[in-house]
Amino acid sequence: MSERVPVAAIAALGVTQIIGYGTLYYSFSILAPDMARHFAWSNEWIFGALSAALLIGGLTAPWLGALFDRIGAGRVMTIGSAAAAAALVVCAMAPGKTSFVVALIAVEVAANLVQYGAAFALLVQLRPQVAQRSITYLTLIAGFASTIFWPITAALHAQLSWQEVYLVFAALNLLVCLPLHAWLSRGVRKSRQTPSAAPGRVEGMLNPDLRGIGFALMVTGFSLQSLVSSAVLVHMVPLLSGLGLGATAAVVGTLFGPSQVLSRLINMVFGRNLPPLHLAMIGAALIPGGVVILLLAAPSIPGAMAFAVVFGMGNGLLSIVTGTLPLTLFGSDGYGKLQGRMMSARLIASAVAPFVLALSMTWIGIMWSLAITAGLGAVAVLIFCIIGSLVPDKQRLG
């Protein structure tokens, strides 16, 4: 009998991922202008502080990944929920700029303890044989984080200061996420301690002598995708406006979130038997493909809408394959450490990309900057094709 996906665990993680991404990441863009006024900073400096926090958070990710394997992802996520709540409180209470930046760094480090990397590791530790399906279901649920928390944050901020909103969000992490993560942690420990319930290992497809080059290629491919994704997402509305879409730019941008969820739903319904490596190639092609559509179609509104949909679908698949492809290529042993190392490279790329694209648009213009960005995304497609050539034929098609 085939093993069933852990439905209750996926549902619980879905709740905590929505809260984790909503409170620790998506809320920032809504609250940033008020933060800037409070500290007498420009919006650029506030977002610069976020980039610095993301960069430092990325540097800590390899150590955190090893921690997932050593003490269990569930325990790490439980600690992370407490750390996230404390960091949000300290951020809200920060008396000055320096203490605020330090607290913001703490928020981003705590985010690495509770978001996708940790959640994927927990699902692998719980039931590795069905972890690929579990990760797909989880990303479908968590894809609603921005859709839910942007309006929630805006509604709260209409009545409360940004500090009070952060205190509310701290309570959510402490009172909702922490108990759920503690419950999940007990489930993982129980499955490891009971021989009859011990989850089976998943063997990786890559031969041991090719794992080093395979991992380096995979990380490079995912980092290039994260670089393109982060650069374009942060500047999406200014980019569309600069290409002549004017006031419709913000409306076009709203198609991105639903497109992410749509791609995950299509994959869940029709792509169950599609190997993760093939899915990675498709996702890698959609991201630069969307940018090319924008380059060729601007300032056409239908063309910009097509860009947002294709680009969003590529990003939706990226979230899935960052969890499933490492498991397929390298197996379940040491999965947490692999996730940590991969998270580090992706977070660093995501942190520096918006700044680099902003400079590029100033120096060489929007069109050339987008063309170079699309080219970098195309390199990721080539890299995943190279990885495919390293996998034995029988396993590649399985």
PyMOL commands that set and color helices and strands:
alter all, ss='L'
color gray80, all
select helices_A, chain A and resi 7-38+43-71+73-93+97-114+116-126+128-142+145-159+162-193+195-197+208-234+236-245+248-253+256-270+276-297+301-330+335-364+366-390+393-396
alter helices_A, ss='H'
color red, helices_A
deselect
rebuild
show_as cartoon
